[in-house]
Amino acid sequence: MRNTDPFVWFRQHSDTLFRWLGIIGVAVLCFVLLRYWAMRWGGWRAWAARLGRELALTAAAFAEPPRSWLRHRSALRLLVRRLREPATWQDAERALAAARTADLPGAPYAALVGARTVTVMLAGREAPEPWTVARADLPPVTPQAAGARPIVVALGTQRYGGEQQCAFLDLAVGPPVLSAAGDGKASRALLQALAAQLEARLPRPLVVVAEGVHRRHPGQPVRTAYRTARDTRHRLGLAPVLVTTELPDPLPPELAAPPGDEPVLRVLVLGEARGYARLLVTERHGRVAVMGTPLVPRCDGLGRAVARVLDTLPPVLVPASAAEAADDLLEDADLFEEEAEQERAGVRGRPSAAGAGRRTDEGAAEQSAPARTTVRTTEPAPAAKRTAT
């Protein structure tokens, strides 16, 4: 080795030497650039923290699509399982009615139904805490509360108390106009899901759907649908519901005036409404915000869930007064007496048209969902605010 000519050795190992010199040069250049970059960000520590945040955001961006799909499937399964059970709807209505009779610091407007509890959301100037009651402690029948009986619609799922719960909104309180605004596709899907629920749960003539709400449902023009809904009356004291993509122009006086205790008409409209309205704002990520409240449920699976359980939704059972119940008993007694006379005479015919019409119209509250023509929904996405526009 001592007798090795350095020039000969360098010529024999020139490729390796130049390769290592290039690697060292690149490393020095990278260090200089990183140091310049770090100094501009405030030092090595600040540079490392910012680099960590950027890497975390990049990883979250790649992981968000599969995570969102998994959340959507989980919410859809929960909605189908819970909405298929009549007890879920009944517990929501019983909890809201019980909250009206209880001495609470706010007005109940929504309910979150979990596996074992029901949480009633309260509205008030001081943002009162929600009222939670165990489902086993609810009264066996809906208490007779002051004002209208709760009419609930499902909005989606929301996490509360460490579990995903079904969110229900009470349409019997607040402004008579419910506006679905925000993302165009999501708000239309939400409006269709709400309309399908109401048409399945309310008596047939009470829900009037205008044209443009669903492409497979040829509705009436807006003005005609408004007049039809306005002139529809039901003996159970339920207000008719108009589902439309826009409000009549000019705005009817019953929709422009402040809401009263018993509205003549309730309206579900697509887009921002005029007058006094409760605003639901949807977003493309699958959530809906009930403006002015902490209620922000996930609703992207609501449309598909409602379409699957539409035939099993329980009707809204509104208790009649004692006088109406007595009238029903008298009418039934007259009908049975008439049928008995026909049987004694040897004539077995169908009930009279008046009796059939009475059973169809007055018994619609107990009619099951499969016998009704409903508006099928597409899958929606997410909001409501009591606002005066």
C-alpha positions in Angstrom: 0.0 0.0 0.0 2.9 2.3 0.7 4.3 1.8 -2.7 0.9 2.6 -4.4 1.0 5.5 -6.7 -1.7 7.9 -5.5 -2.5 9.0 -9.1 -3.1 5.4 -10.1 -5.3 4.8 -7.0 -7.3 7.9 -7.7 -7.8 6.9 -11.3 -9.0 3.4 -10.2 -11.5 4.8 -7.7 -12.5 8.0 -9.4 -16.1 6.8 -10.0 -16.7 6.1 -6.3 -15.0 9.3 -5.2 -17.0 11.5 -7.5 -20.2 9.7 -6.5 -19.6 10.3 -2.8 -18.6 13.9 -3.5 -21.9 14.4 -5.3 -23.9 12.9 -2.4 -22.1 15.2 0.1 -22.7 18.2 -2.1 -26.4 17.5 -2.4 -26.6 16.9 1.4 -24.9 20.2 2.1 -27.2 22.0 -0.4 -30.3 20.5 1.2 -29.1 21.5 4.7 -28.6 25.0 3.5 -32.0 25.2 1.9 -33.7 23.7 5.0 -31.9 26.0 7.3 -33.0 29.0 5.2 -36.5 27.7 5.2 -36.5 27.1 9.0 -35.1 30.5 9.7 -37.9 32.1 7.8 -40.4 30.2 9.9 -38.9 31.2 13.2 -36.3 28.5 13.9 -36.0 24.8 13.8 -38.7 24.1 16.4 -41.3 26.2 14.7 -40.3 24.6 11.4 -40.7 21.1 12.8 -44.1 21.9 14.3 -45.4 23.4 11.0 -44.1 20.4 9.0 -45.9 18.0 11.4 -49.1 19.9 10.9 -48.8 19.8 7.1 -48.1 16.1 7.2 -51.1 15.5 9.5 -53.4 17.5 7.2 -52.2 15.6 4.1 -52.8 12.3 5.8 -56.2 13.4 6.9 -57.1 14.5 3.4 -56.3 11.0 2.0 -58.1 9.2 4.8 -61.3 11.4 4.8 -63.1 9.8 1.9 -63.1 6.2 3.3 -63.8 7.5 6.8 -66.7 9.6 5.5 -68.1 6.5 3.7 -67.9 4.5 6.9 -69.6 7.2 8.9 -72.4 7.3 6.3 -72.9 3.6 6.4 -73.0 3.6 10.2 -75.5 6.5 10.3 -77.7 4.7 7.7 -77.8 1.5 9.6 -78.7 3.3 12.8 -81.5 5.3 11.2 -83.0 2.2 9.5 -82.9 0.2 12.8 -84.3 3.0 15.0 -86.9 4.5 12.6 -88.3 1.0 11.9 -89.3 0.8 15.6 -92.6 2.6 16.4 -91.4 3.0 20.0 -88.7 5.4 18.8 -91.3 7.8 17.4 -93.6 7.3 20.3 -90.9 8.0 22.9 -89.9 11.2 21.1 -93.5 12.4 21.1 -94.1 11.4 24.7 -90.9 13.1 25.9 -91.7 16.3 24.1 -95.3 16.3 25.5 -94.0 15.6 29.0 -91.5 18.4 28.7 -94.3 20.8 27.9 -96.2 19.9 31.0 -93.0 19.9 33.2 -91.6 23.1 34.8 -88.6 23.6 32.5 -86.6 26.8 31.8 -87.2 26.6 28.0 -89.6 25.5 25.3 -89.0 22.0 23.9 -88.5 21.9 20.1 -86.5 18.7 19.3 -85.6 15.3 20.8 -82.6 13.0 20.6 -83.6 9.4 21.1 -80.9 7.0 22.2 -80.8 3.4 23.2 -82.0 4.0 26.8 -82.6 7.8 27.1 -84.4 10.7 25.4 -82.9 14.1 25.4 -85.3 17.1 24.8 -83.7 20.2 23.4 -85.0 23.4 24.9 -85.1 26.9 23.4 -84.7 30.0 25.4 -82.9 33.3 25.8 -80.4 31.9 28.2 -79.7 28.6 26.2 -81.1 26.2 28.9 -79.5 22.8 29.3 -81.2 19.9 27.5 -83.6 17.7 29.6 -82.7 14.0 29.6 -85.1 11.3 30.7 -84.9 7.5 30.7 -87.1 5.9 28.1 -88.3 3.5 30.7 -89.5 6.4 32.9 -91.7 8.0 30.2 -95.5 7.9 30.7 -97.2 5.0 29.0 -99.5 7.4 27.1 -98.7 10.8 25.7 -99.7 13.5 28.3 -102.2 16.1 27.2 -99.9 19.1 27.0 -100.9 22.7 26.4 -101.0 23.6 22.7 -100.7 21.2 19.8 -99.6 17.7 20.1 -96.0 17.1 19.0 -95.6 16.2 15.3 -92.0 15.0 14.9 -89.9 14.3 11.8 -86.5 12.7 11.7 -83.6 14.9 10.7 -80.7 12.4 11.0 -78.2 11.3 13.7 -76.3 13.3 16.2 -73.7 12.2 18.8 -74.7 13.2 22.3 -73.8 11.6 25.6 -71.2 9.4 24.0 -73.5 7.7 21.5 -75.1 8.3 18.2 -78.8 9.2 18.6 -81.7 9.9 16.3 -82.6 13.5 16.0 -86.3 14.5 15.7 -87.7 18.0 15.1 -91.1 19.0 16.4 -93.1 20.8 13.7 -96.0 21.6 16.0 -94.0 24.5 17.6 -92.2 27.5 16.2 -92.8 29.3 12.9 -95.3 27.6 10.5 -92.7 27.8 7.6 -89.8 25.4 7.6 -87.1 26.3 5.0 -84.5 23.9 3.7 -81.6 25.9 2.4 -77.9 25.6 1.8 -76.4 23.1 -0.6 -78.8 22.6 -3.5 -78.6 18.8 -3.8 -78.6 18.2 0.0 -81.5 20.6 0.7 -83.7 19.1 -2.0 -83.0 15.6 -0.7 -83.8 16.8 2.9 -87.1 18.4 1.8 -88.1 15.1 0.0 -87.3 13.1 3.1 -89.4 15.3 5.4 -92.3 15.4 2.9 -92.3 11.5 2.7 -92.4 11.3 6.5 -95.3 13.7 6.8 -97.3 12.0 4.0 -96.8 8.6 5.6 -97.7 9.7 9.1 -100.5 12.3 8.6 -103.9 11.7 7.3 -104.0 11.6 3.5 -105.7 14.9 2.6 -103.5 17.0 5.0 -100.2 16.9 2.9 -100.3 18.7 -0.4 -97.1 18.4 -2.6 -96.6 21.1 -5.2 -94.9 20.5 -8.6 -91.1 20.4 -8.7 -90.6 18.8 -5.3 -89.9 15.3 -6.8 -89.5 14.4 -10.4 -91.6 11.3 -10.0 -94.5 13.1 -8.3 -96.5 15.4 -10.6 -97.7 18.0 -8.2 -100.0 20.9 -8.6 -98.9 24.5 -9.5 -97.8 26.5 -6.4 -100.9 28.7 -6.2 -103.2 25.8 -6.8 -101.5 23.7 -4.2 -101.6 26.5 -1.7 -105.3 27.0 -2.2 -105.9 23.3 -1.8 -103.9 23.1 1.4 -105.5 26.3 2.8 -109.0 25.0 2.2 -108.2 21.5 3.7 -109.5 21.0 7.2 -109.4 18.0 9.4 -111.6 17.4 12.4 -108.6 16.3 14.6 -107.3 19.8 14.7 -104.2 19.2 12.6 -103.1 22.0 10.3 -102.6 21.0 6.6 -99.0 20.9 5.3 -97.9 22.4 1.9 -94.6 21.1 0.5 -93.3 23.3 -2.3 -90.1 24.6 -3.9 -91.2 28.3 -3.6 -93.7 30.3 -1.7 -96.8 31.8 -3.4 -96.3 35.3 -4.8 -97.6 37.6 -3.3 -97.0 36.1 0.1 -100.3 35.0 1.8 -101.2 37.0 4.9 -101.2 33.9 7.1 -97.6 33.3 6.3 -96.5 36.9 6.5 -98.0 37.6 10.0 -96.3 36.4 13.2 -97.1 32.8 14.0 -100.0 32.1 16.3 -100.8 29.3 18.6 -102.7 27.3 16.0 -101.5 28.0 12.4 -103.9 27.7 9.6 -101.3 26.2 7.3 -97.7 24.8 7.7 -95.3 25.0 4.8 -92.1 23.2 3.9 -90.2 25.2 1.3 -87.0 24.7 -0.6 -84.5 27.6 -0.3 -84.7 30.6 2.0 -88.2 31.7 2.8 -89.8 35.0 3.4 -91.7 36.1 6.6 -91.3 34.1 9.8 -89.5 30.8 9.1 -87.4 28.1 10.8 -84.2 27.7 8.8 -82.5 24.4 8.1 -79.1 24.9 6.4 -77.5 21.9 4.7 -73.9 21.4 3.6 -72.3 19.1 1.0 -70.6 17.1 3.7 -73.9 15.6 4.9 -74.9 17.7 7.9 -77.9 20.0 8.5 -77.9 22.8 11.0 -81.0 24.0 12.8 -80.0 27.6 12.8 -80.1 29.3 16.2 -79.8 25.9 18.0 -77.0 23.5 18.9 -78.7 20.8 16.8 -76.4 19.8 13.9 -77.4 16.2 12.9 -75.9 14.2 10.1 -78.6 13.7 7.4 -76.8 12.3 4.4 -78.4 8.9 5.0 -81.8 10.1 5.9 -83.4 9.8 2.4 -82.3 6.2 1.9 -83.3 5.3 5.5 -86.8 6.8 5.1 -87.3 5.0 1.8 -86.5 1.7 3.4 -88.8 2.1 6.5 -91.5 4.2 4.9 -94.1 1.4 5.1 -93.5 0.9 8.8 -93.7 4.5 10.0 -96.4 4.9 12.7 -99.2 7.4 12.1 -99.5 10.6 14.2 -102.2 9.7 16.7 -104.0 12.8 17.9 -106.4 12.3 20.8 -109.9 13.6 20.1 -111.9 15.5 22.6 -114.6 13.9 24.7 -117.4 15.4 22.5 -115.7 14.1 19.3 -115.3 10.7 20.8 -119.0 10.6 21.8 -119.9 11.6 18.2 -117.8 8.8 16.9 -119.5 6.3 19.1 -122.9 7.5 18.0 -121.9 7.3 14.4 -120.5 3.8 14.8 -123.7 2.7 16.7 -125.9 4.0 13.9 -123.8 2.3 11.3 -123.8 -1.1 13.1 -127.6 -0.8 13.6 -128.1 -0.1 9.9 -126.0 -3.2 9.0 -127.9 -5.3 11.5 -131.2 -4.3 9.9 -129.9 -5.2 6.5 -128.8 -8.6 7.8 -132.2 -9.2 9.3 -133.8 -8.3 6.0 -131.5 -10.7 4.2 -129.6 -8.1 2.4 -125.9 -8.2 2.9 -124.5 -5.2 1.1 -121.5 -2.9 1.5 -121.6 0.0 4.0 -123.1 3.2 2.8 -121.0 5.7 0.9 -121.2 8.1 3.8 -120.0 5.5 6.3 -117.2 4.5 3.9 -116.2 8.1 3.4 -116.2 8.7 7.2 -114.0 5.7 7.8 -111.6 6.8 5.1 -111.4 10.5 6.2 -111.8 10.3 9.9 -109.8 7.1 10.4 -106.9 8.3 8.4 -104.9 9.0 11.5 -104.9 5.2 12.2 -104.2 4.2 8.7 -101.0 2.4 8.0 -98.3 3.8 5.8 -98.5 1.1 3.0 -102.0 2.2 2.0 -100.8 5.7 1.2 -99.3 7.1 -1.9 -96.0 8.6 -0.7 -93.3 10.7 -2.3 -90.2 8.4 -2.5 -87.0 10.2 -1.6 -83.5 10.3 -2.9 -80.5 10.4 -0.5 -80.1 13.8 1.0 -77.3 15.5 3.1 -77.6 18.7 6.4 -79.8 23.1 9.9 -82.8 25.4 11.3 -83.1 28.9 12.5 -86.1 30.8 13.8 -85.6 34.0 11.9 -87.6 36.9 10.6 -86.6 37.7 7.1 
